[in-house]
Amino acid sequence: DSGLRFHYVAAGERGKPLMLLLHGFPEFWYSWRHQLREFKSEYRVVALDLRGYGETDAPSHKENYKLDCLITDIKDILESLGYNKCVLIGHDWGGMIAWLVAICYPEMVTKLIVVNFPHPSVFTEYILRHPSQLIKSGYYFFFQMPWFPEFMFTVNDFKVLKSLFTSQATGIGRKGCRLTTEDIEAYLYVFSQPGALTGPINHYRSIFSCLPLQHHEVIMPTLLLWGERDAFMEVEMAEITRIYVKNHFRLTILSEASHWLQQDQPDIVNKLIWTFLKEETTRKRE
């Protein structure tokens, strides 16, 4: 309904159950490459470029990136793909969107899987009470400035972008799958296109548009995966999330993993997702 064109990459046969993958910042569909290969045997796996990212259309005004718009995008995309429900998986900012879709359109989500992002109500309440998390989320406030954040990412041949994925402090874990030169080139290619950073950063410029939430509860079976060495999100938020899930809830914290969990530890992540998808969830919360 927005009139925007969305780019996605799909694997697996049409007609199989849909698995919809929502990436984080600063990523694009490619962050799910390991999952596209893994789950295509039993699912139609679709990895989106979110509004403003990659080859998807990027409206110029920050008002076009309100959370309400992002939630409606997912509903529209599901219908455009010919489905009325899916397994929904989100990482980081895509995790925020996945939580909100599950809350607002519960009939569309059979199972919810979120990677390294807590329930949005946990996030907003925790950040107000814990200065350490406020500091870690300082970039949310930095991104409110016009044009300068985009400029900072481009300086010194995109040094900030590279270091997010590769540095000792924030990068993919010491014991994980390191990004190859080709992987890093893919990210640099996408984000070095003219204006390619404005859409992604506009997501953050509109973050305060629909928080706090009116409705909080998540009613479908939910898996939360968390890399304990996340430099941006405190692990305590993961456990508190349990309060808002009124169904089977499973939390797995991986001790040597970074924020970029599904790229960092793809084999373990895929195995945990398979286990969750296969199990009967008549049992209530663990």
Stockholm file with secondary structure:
# STOCKHOLM 1.0

chainA/1-286         DSGLRFHYVAAGERGKPLMLLLHGFPEFWYSWRHQLREFKSEYRVVALDLRGYGETDAPSHKENYKLDCLITDIKDILESLGYNKCVLIGHDWGGMIAWLVAICYPEMVTKLIVVNFPHPSVFTEYILRHPSQLIKSGYYFFFQMPWFPEFMFTVNDFKVLKSLFTSQATGIGRKGCRLTTEDIEAYLYVFSQPGALTGPINHYRSIFSCLPLQHHEVIMPTLLLWGERDAFMEVEMAEITRIYVKNHFRLTILSEASHWLQQDQPDIVNKLIWTFLKEETTRKRE
#=GR chainA/1-286 SS CCCCCCCEEEESCTTSCEEEEECCTTCCGGGGHHHHHHHTTTSEEEEECCTTSTTSCCCSSGGGGCHHHHHHHHHHHHHHTTCSCEEEEEETHHHHHHHHHHHHCGGGEEEEEEESCCCHHHHHHHHHHCHHHHHHTHHHHHTTSSSHHHHHHHHHHHHHHHHHHHSTTTSSCTTSCCCCHHHHHHHHHHHTSTTTTHHHHHHHHTGGGSCSCSCCCBCSCEEEEEETTCSSSCTHHHHHGGGGBCSCEEEEEETTCCSSHHHHSHHHHHHHHHHHHHSCCCSCCC
#=GC SS_cons         CCCCCCCEEEESCTTSCEEEEECCTTCCGGGGHHHHHHHTTTSEEEEECCTTSTTSCCCSSGGGGCHHHHHHHHHHHHHHTTCSCEEEEEETHHHHHHHHHHHHCGGGEEEEEEESCCCHHHHHHHHHHCHHHHHHTHHHHHTTSSSHHHHHHHHHHHHHHHHHHHSTTTSSCTTSCCCCHHHHHHHHHHHTSTTTTHHHHHHHHTGGGSCSCSCCCBCSCEEEEEETTCSSSCTHHHHHGGGGBCSCEEEEEETTCCSSHHHHSHHHHHHHHHHHHHSCCCSCCC
//
